[in-house]
Amino acid sequence: MALEIERKFLVTGDGWRTAAHAVVPMAQGYINDLGAMDHGGQKASVRVRIQGEEAFLNLKSRELGRSRQEFDYPIPVEDARALLALCVGGVIDKRRHLVHHGGHLWEVDEFLGDNAGLVVAEIELDSPDEPFELPPWAGHEVTDQARYYNLALASHPYACWNVEERG
């Protein structure tokens, strides 16, 4: 079983931009929707992602928080394009900036389209209690807030959030 241990933070300022050593364009969508997940009808999200010149089919358990089961399978890019056309909700477009900080790799997702204006940094860890150094551009932690999950952003994009949701 694959286990993802991840922490997620809002990004403040642009200090991370000069530290980024790579940028990968991404488009991803979901075969299932947030409603089915919220009501317990499905216990995992099914995502298709085109990441640069590669594509993946991904299944992730629906738990909130730092640890979730995750399974990732490479697929042909042509298949991924066909699957994106079948996705519910919107397609998430973003640029993933890779930044090394404090001995860890940070993934800074700069969202585009209906999610433009949202920038989130993620760090994957080997254990839930693994210590890490928080970069100066990492703001409020949002790991336990479902609205920042890509599945939620596909069905309720950042452009539709009210003032309280953005706060």
C-alpha positions in Angstrom: 0.0 0.0 0.0 1.3 3.5 -0.9 0.9 6.1 1.8 1.2 9.8 1.1 2.1 12.0 4.1 1.7 15.6 3.1 1.4 19.1 4.6 -0.1 22.0 2.8 0.4 25.8 3.3 -0.8 29.0 1.8 2.0 30.9 0.1 2.7 34.5 1.0 4.7 36.8 -1.2 6.9 35.8 -4.2 10.1 34.8 -2.4 9.8 31.3 -3.6 10.0 32.2 -7.3 13.7 32.8 -7.3 14.4 29.6 -5.4 12.4 27.4 -7.9 14.7 25.1 -9.9 12.0 23.7 -12.2 8.4 24.5 -13.4 6.1 21.8 -14.6 2.8 22.6 -16.3 -0.1 20.5 -15.1 -3.7 19.8 -16.1 -5.8 17.5 -14.0 -9.4 16.4 -13.5 -11.5 14.0 -11.5 -13.7 11.1 -12.7 -15.8 11.5 -9.5 -17.1 14.6 -7.8 -16.9 16.1 -4.4 -20.5 15.4 -3.6 -20.0 11.6 -4.0 -17.0 11.8 -1.7 -18.7 14.0 0.9 -21.7 11.7 1.2 -19.5 8.6 1.5 -20.6 7.1 -1.8 -17.0 6.9 -2.9 -14.0 6.5 -0.6 -11.3 7.6 -3.0 -10.8 10.3 -5.6 -9.9 9.1 -9.1 -7.7 11.7 -10.9 -6.2 12.0 -14.3 -3.2 14.3 -14.7 -1.0 15.4 -17.5 2.3 16.6 -16.0 4.7 18.0 -18.6 5.2 15.2 -21.1 3.9 12.5 -18.8 0.4 11.4 -17.7 -0.9 9.5 -14.7 -4.0 7.9 -13.3 -4.2 8.5 -9.5 -6.4 7.1 -6.7 -6.3 8.8 -3.3 -8.3 7.9 -0.2 -10.7 10.5 1.0 -9.4 11.1 4.6 -8.7 14.7 5.6 -5.3 15.4 7.1 -1.7 14.5 6.7 -1.8 10.8 5.7 -3.8 9.2 2.9 -3.5 6.1 0.8 -2.3 7.0 -2.7 -1.8 4.9 -5.9 -0.3 6.5 -9.0 -0.1 4.8 -12.4 1.6 6.1 -15.6 -0.7 6.1 -18.6 -0.3 7.3 -22.3 -0.8 11.0 -22.7 -3.4 10.4 -25.4 -5.4 8.3 -22.9 -5.1 11.1 -20.3 -6.5 13.7 -22.8 -9.5 11.4 -23.5 -10.1 10.9 -19.8 -9.9 14.7 -19.1 -12.8 15.1 -21.4 -14.8 12.7 -19.2 -14.0 14.5 -15.9 -16.7 16.1 -13.8 -16.3 19.6 -12.6 -13.6 21.8 -14.0 -10.1 20.9 -15.1 -7.4 22.2 -12.8 -4.7 24.1 -14.6 -1.6 25.0 -12.6 2.2 25.4 -12.7 4.1 23.4 -10.2 7.3 25.1 -9.1 9.9 22.8 -7.4 11.8 24.4 -4.6 14.4 22.9 -2.3 14.4 24.3 1.2 15.8 23.0 4.5 16.6 19.6 3.0 13.1 19.0 1.6 11.5 19.4 -1.8 8.6 21.8 -1.7 6.0 21.8 -4.5 4.5 25.3 -5.0 1.3 25.1 -7.0 0.4 28.4 -8.8 -3.2 27.9 -10.0 -4.5 29.3 -13.3 -7.9 29.7 -14.9 -10.8 29.7 -12.4 -8.4 29.1 -9.5 -6.0 32.0 -10.5 -4.8 33.9 -7.5 -4.4 30.8 -5.3 -0.9 29.6 -4.5 -0.3 26.6 -2.2 2.9 24.9 -1.1 3.1 21.2 -0.3 5.7 19.1 1.3 5.7 15.3 1.3 7.2 13.6 4.4 8.3 10.1 5.3 6.4 10.1 8.6 3.6 12.3 10.1 5.9 13.6 12.8 9.0 14.3 10.6 10.5 17.7 11.4 11.0 20.2 8.6 12.0 23.8 8.2 9.2 26.1 7.2 10.3 28.5 4.5 9.7 32.2 5.1 7.1 32.3 2.2 5.0 29.5 3.8 2.0 31.0 5.5 -1.1 29.5 7.2 -1.3 25.7 7.2 -4.4 24.4 5.3 -3.7 20.6 5.4 -7.0 19.9 7.2 -9.1 22.3 5.1 -10.8 20.3 2.3 -11.6 23.4 0.2 -7.9 23.6 -0.7 -7.8 20.0 -2.1 -7.7 19.9 -5.8 -10.8 17.8 -5.9 -12.7 20.6 -4.2 -11.1 23.2 -6.4 -12.4 21.4 -9.5 -16.0 21.6 -8.4 -15.9 24.9 -6.4 -13.0 27.0 -7.8 -11.2 29.8 -6.0 -12.9 32.4 -8.3 -16.3 31.4 -6.7 -15.1 31.7 -3.1 -16.6 34.3 -0.9 -14.6 36.6 1.5 -15.0 34.1 4.4 -13.7 31.2 2.4 -10.7 33.2 1.2 -9.9 34.4 4.8 
